Structures are given as C-alpha cells and as structure tokens.
C-alpha cells in the first residue's frame, strides 16, 4: 500500500531542495523544464528506497 502522506512530504522537501539549488546556480533549467515532474520522479525513487530498506529490516 502506498503511503501518500509520506510521498507528499518527500516531494515537498525534494522540490524545496531543487528550488534552492536552482537559485544558487548549482542546477540549470531550460524554459521548458518541469520542476514538478523532476521532483515527482525523485520522490518516487526515494519512497521506494525507503520502503525497500524498511522491508529488509523486518
């Protein structure tokens, strides 16, 4: 079962980090870049990694 609250919190933090990196000039974007799309992809990967590590501990 997917924990959407946890996924939302991860996405919120990832998006904040990405925005900070862009404003600091550490990441470059194009006019057609979709920051939300990148945050979604990274968030799902983090979520699955956390879920996987949690199941290995059990």
Backbone as JSON, one array per atom type, in Angstrom:
{
  "sequence": "XXXXXXXXXXXXXXXXXXXXXXXXXXXXXXXXXXXXXXXXXXXXXXXXXXXXXXXXXX",
  "N": [[0.83, -1.18, 0.0], [0.51, 2.22, -0.77], [1.86, 4.98, 0.87], [0.63, 7.91, 0.81], [0.83, 10.3, 2.19], [3.4, 10.29, 3.25], [4.8, 10.22, 0.83], [4.03, 12.72, -0.22], [5.26, 14.45, 1.64], [7.95, 13.85, 1.17], [8.14, 14.69, -1.52], [7.66, 17.43, -1.24], [9.92, 18.27, 0.22], [11.96, 17.56, -1.58], [11.34, 19.2, -3.77], [11.74, 21.71, -2.62], [14.5, 21.6, -2.11], [15.46, 21.38, -4.76], [14.62, 23.86, -5.81], [16.19, 25.59, -4.25], [18.75, 24.84, -5.11], [18.62, 25.62, -7.78], [18.26, 28.4, -7.52], [20.69, 29.05, -6.34], [22.35, 28.6, -8.41], [23.43, 26.14, -8.88], [22.13, 24.22, -10.3], [20.92, 24.04, -13.6], [18.21, 25.14, -15.62], [15.86, 24.79, -18.32], [13.7, 26.76, -20.47], [11.54, 25.07, -20.9], [11.6, 23.29, -18.84], [10.34, 21.11, -16.34], [9.88, 21.45, -13.18], [8.28, 20.29, -11.22], [7.79, 17.77, -12.32], [10.32, 16.57, -12.27], [10.75, 16.58, -9.52], [8.7, 14.84, -8.76], [9.55, 12.38, -9.91], [12.0, 11.94, -8.56], [11.06, 11.84, -5.94], [9.4, 9.54, -5.94], [11.36, 7.57, -6.35], [12.92, 7.86, -4.01], [10.98, 7.22, -2.12], [10.43, 4.49, -2.75], [12.97, 3.42, -2.22], [13.17, 3.89, 0.55], [11.02, 2.34, 1.42], [11.84, -0.17, 0.59], [14.19, -0.54, 2.11], [13.07, -0.53, 4.62], [11.51, -2.87, 4.56], [13.5, -4.77, 4.37], [14.66, -4.65, 6.87], [12.74, -5.75, 8.45]],
  "CA": [[0.0, 0.0, 0.0], [1.29, 3.44, -0.9], [1.63, 5.98, 1.9], [0.64, 9.16, 0.05], [1.25, 11.4, 3.06], [4.86, 10.23, 3.26], [5.24, 10.61, -0.51], [3.83, 14.17, -0.33], [6.3, 15.11, 2.43], [9.21, 13.68, 0.43], [8.08, 15.55, -2.71], [7.76, 18.81, -0.78], [11.33, 18.51, 0.56], [12.75, 17.47, -2.81], [11.07, 20.4, -4.57], [12.4, 22.82, -1.94], [15.94, 21.46, -2.36], [15.69, 21.7, -6.17], [14.48, 25.32, -5.97], [17.37, 26.21, -3.65], [19.9, 24.57, -5.99], [18.45, 26.45, -8.98], [18.51, 29.8, -7.16], [22.12, 29.18, -6.07], [23.09, 28.42, -9.66], [24.03, 24.81, -8.92], [21.39, 23.48, -11.33], [20.41, 24.86, -14.69], [16.94, 24.71, -16.2], [15.51, 25.37, -19.61], [12.35, 27.33, -20.42], [10.52, 24.02, -20.92], [11.82, 22.37, -17.73], [9.21, 20.9, -15.44], [10.44, 21.19, -11.86], [7.38, 19.37, -10.54], [7.99, 16.43, -12.89], [11.59, 16.07, -11.74], [10.52, 16.33, -8.09], [7.89, 13.62, -8.67], [10.37, 11.21, -10.21], [12.95, 11.74, -7.47], [10.28, 11.47, -4.76], [9.01, 8.13, -6.06], [12.55, 6.76, -6.15], [13.25, 7.91, -2.59], [9.92, 6.47, -1.43], [10.66, 3.06, -2.93], [14.19, 3.06, -1.5], [12.83, 3.83, 1.97], [10.13, 1.2, 1.62], [12.67, -1.37, 0.41], [15.07, -0.68, 3.26], [12.21, -0.85, 5.75], [11.11, -4.28, 4.45], [14.69, -5.59, 4.63], [14.89, -4.66, 8.32], [11.71, -6.58, 9.1]],
  "C": [[0.89, 1.25, 0.0], [0.89, 4.43, 0.19], [1.76, 7.35, 1.22], [1.07, 10.35, 0.9], [2.78, 11.45, 3.1], [5.42, 10.68, 1.91], [5.12, 12.12, -0.7], [4.93, 14.92, 0.43], [7.66, 15.02, 1.75], [9.25, 14.63, -0.76], [8.26, 17.02, -2.33], [9.21, 19.17, -0.47], [12.21, 18.51, -0.68], [12.57, 18.74, -3.65], [11.75, 21.62, -3.95], [13.9, 22.79, -2.21], [16.27, 21.84, -3.81], [15.61, 23.21, -6.4], [15.69, 26.05, -5.4], [18.59, 26.04, -4.56], [19.82, 25.44, -7.25], [18.76, 27.91, -8.65], [19.98, 30.06, -6.85], [22.97, 29.02, -7.32], [23.76, 27.07, -9.77], [23.37, 23.92, -9.96], [20.89, 24.46, -12.38], [19.1, 24.28, -15.21], [16.77, 25.36, -17.56], [14.11, 25.96, -19.5], [11.25, 26.26, -20.39], [10.71, 23.0, -19.8], [10.58, 22.29, -16.84], [9.76, 20.48, -14.08], [9.58, 20.19, -11.09], [7.56, 17.94, -11.02], [9.26, 15.79, -12.34], [11.42, 15.72, -10.26], [9.7, 15.06, -7.9], [8.72, 12.37, -8.88], [11.35, 10.91, -9.08], [12.22, 11.27, -6.21], [9.86, 10.01, -4.79], [10.2, 7.21, -5.81], [12.95, 6.71, -4.68], [12.25, 7.08, -1.79], [10.16, 4.97, -1.54], [11.93, 2.58, -2.24], [13.93, 2.94, 0.0], [11.98, 2.61, 2.28], [10.92, -0.11, 1.54], [13.57, -1.59, 1.62], [14.27, -1.04, 4.52], [11.81, -2.33, 5.73], [12.29, -5.21, 4.7], [14.99, -5.68, 6.12], [13.92, -5.58, 9.03], [11.97, -8.05, 9.01]]
}
